[in-house]
Amino acid sequence: MDLPEFQDLMARTYGERDAARGQAATIAWLAEETGELARAVRKGSAADQLHELGDVLAWLASLANQLGLSLDDAAARYAAGCPVCRSIPCTCPP
């Protein structure tokens, strides 16, 4: 599944509920899921990590939908590599 398909799926599945919840609550849920992902990376299995990556992606898609923005357009910022130095790999100073 590509990003536009996923974003559309999240809009159809959770869009009304997420819109009623609002952007502030969506950011809070995204932050919570990001914390769960961090914990899974440190202490979880690959299955736990995959689960939490999916949750983070779902909440990110929800936020993009509420903002009227496209995850595909956001990802395009990196299409040429690093958006600062335009290199692959990045050659920016660390």
Number of C-alpha atoms within 10 A of each C-alpha: 7 7 15 14 11 15 26 16 16 19 21 10 11 14 19 12 11 19 17 10 11 14 17 10 14 18 15 12 17 21 15 15 20 18 14 20 22 15 14 19 16 10 11 14 11 11 10 16 19 15 14 21 18 14 19 21 19 20 24 20 25 27 27 17 20 18 11 9 13 17 18 13 12 11 10 12 11 14 11 12 14 15 12 11 13 14 13 10 9 13 11 10 5 4
